[in-house]
Amino acid sequence: MNLVDLTLEGFTEEVASSSPAPGGGSVAAYAGSQGYALVAMVCRLTIGREKFAAVEGEMRELLDIAEDKGERLLSLVDEDTQGFKAVMDALSLPKSTDEEKAKRREAMEKATFKAAEIPLQTAKLCLEGLREVPKLLDGANPNALSDMGVAALMFKAGLDGALYNVRINAISLKTELNKKDLLNLADAFTMEGNILAAGIAQKVAAGLTV
């Protein structure tokens, strides 16, 4: 059964088990999907209300984006676990001869790169979510301000968590160019995410101040 087909309780139990997967990468992807779920909710609480007619088109576009990217993040919940299992499969390959060792090294490098690339996709989608939240803050139904704030927190958690997984896999790579490219992207994503999250937090806090 796919992880996304489990109940919330079932997924939590899988994460809490002694198995190393699903782990942080899958949880990060799920956090990001919840960020988009909240964005979709805020859009729906805004669309169709005369008071927010000026932003109706923008909210409808954002709703489509949230549904599409939220669904993609849910698929990454399972893909991340599959990526980890591929690394484990490569580790279990025989290494008795030089030929076997070479094949094992090649399989390990390929699987490890993929295991870094999957959470990089999660991080990218979460960063894109953080870029969208200011649109909500500027025009969406202000009664859902706290939900906008929580959406941003989910995106930031998903972003940071995914980048932890990018980095831990990248540093295991033997191909220096791949390692460098992944680590540079992770640093760039972190920097932008920190700036966006700080700006959002400041706006939310201002709106919640009496």
N, C-alpha and C positions, 0 to 999 in steps of 0.2 A: 504494500500500500504506500502511496506517496505521502510524504509528510503533510502536505497541504490538505489532504483528505481526512486527517485526524481531527478529533475534537480539540479544543484548546487544552483541556485536561490531558488528553492523550499526547499532544505535542510536548507539553511541559514534562510529562513523565519520560518521554524519549530523550529530551535534553538532559534531564536529571539522572539518567541511567549511567551505568559504568562504561558505556560505549563512548568513544571520543567523538562520534558523529551520530546525530547532528550536534554541532557545537556552535562556537561564536559566529562563524560565517553565516550559518542558516538563521540564527537569531537576529543578526544584523539585517539580513534581507527582510525578515518578517517585521522588524521595527520600521524599516523604510516603507513597507507596504501599508502599515498602519498610519504613517504620516500622510500618505496619499489618500487613504480612506477618510481621514479627517478633513483633508482639503476638499474632497468630493462632497462631504457632508455640509461644509460651510458654503460651498457653491450652491448646493440645493436649498440652503436656508436663505439664499440671496436671490436666486433666479425666480422670476414671476412676481416679485414684489414691486409695486409702483415706485416706492421710495428709492429703489436701486436700479431703476430702468436704464440709467446712463451707463451702468457697467454690465448690463445683461449679456451683451455679446461676449465680452471678455470673460465673464464667469462661465458661460457655456463652453467656450474654448478651453478654459482651465479645467472644467469638469471632464471633458474628453481626455485631456492630457493625464489627469489624475487617475482615471479609470484604466487607461492604457498602461501607464508606467507602474501603477499599483499591481496590475496583473502580472507584468513582467517580473517585478520583485518577488511575487509569490512563487513564480517558476524558479527563481534563483534560490529559494529556500531548499528545494530538492537538488538543484544543480550543484550547490556548494557541497552538500553531503556526498554526491556522486564524485565530485572532484577529489575529495579526501580519500574516498575508497579507491580511486584510481592510483593514487600515490601508494597506498597500502599494497595494492596488487603489484605494483612495480617493485616495491621493497621485497616482496615474497618470491620474486623470480630467482631461479638458480644462479649460482655464481661459482661453480666448481672449476670451470675452464676460463681461459682468457676471452674466448668468444662469448661465453655466457655473461661474463663480467661486462663486456663492452655493450652487449644488448641490454643488460640491466641498467647500466649507466645512462644509455640513450633513453630508455623507457622512463627512468626516474626524472631525467631533465624535462622530458616532454610532459609528464604528468604534473610535475611541480610547477612548471610554467602555467599550465592550465589551471592549477589550483590557486595560482596568484591572479590569473586573468578573470576568473569568475567573481571573486569579491571586488575586483576593480570595476566590474560592471555594476555591482551593487552600489559601490561608492559613487560612481558617476550618476546613477539615478537618484541617489539621496542628495547629492549636491545640486542636481537640477531641481529637486523638490524645494531645497532651501532658497533657490533663486526665485521660485514662484510665490513663496509665502508673503513677501512684501506687497504683491498685487492684492492679496486678500486684506492685508492690513490697511491698504489705501482705499479700498472700495467696498469690501464685503460687509455683510451684516455684523455690526459691532457687538451684538449680543453674543456672538460666537467667538469673541476675542480670546478667551481662555483656550478654546479648541484650536485656534490658529497657533497659539503659543505651544501647545502640546504637539501639534503637527511638526513644528520646527524642532522641538526636542527629539522627536522620533527620527527625523531626518538626520539630525546631528549624531545621535547615538548610532544609527545605521551607518553613517559615513565613517565615523571614528572606528567602529567595530570592524567594518569591512577592511579599512586600511591597515588595521593591526594584522589581519590575515594576509593582505597583499604583502606586507613587509616581511612577515615571518617565512613566507614561501620564497619571496624574492631573494633573501639573503642566503638561501640554500642552493640557488642556481649556480652553475659552473660557467655559463655563458655570460661574460661580464657586460656585454651590451644590453642584453635582456634585463639583467639585474639593475643596471644603471637607469634604464628607461622606466622600469616599474617604480623604483624608489623615487625618481624625480617626479613622476606623476603623483605618487602618494604625497610627497611634500607639497606640491602645488595644490592638490585637492584639500589638504589639511589647512593650508594658509587661507584659501578662499572660504572654506567652510567656517573657519573661526571668525573671519570678518563678517560674513553674512549672519551667523548665529548671534554674534554680539549686537549687531544692529537690530535684529528682530527682537531680541530680549529687551533691549532698551525701549523699543516702541510698545511692546506688550506691557512692560512694567509701567510706563507712563499712562497707558490706558486703564490700568488697574489701580492707579493711585487715587485716593479720595481727595 
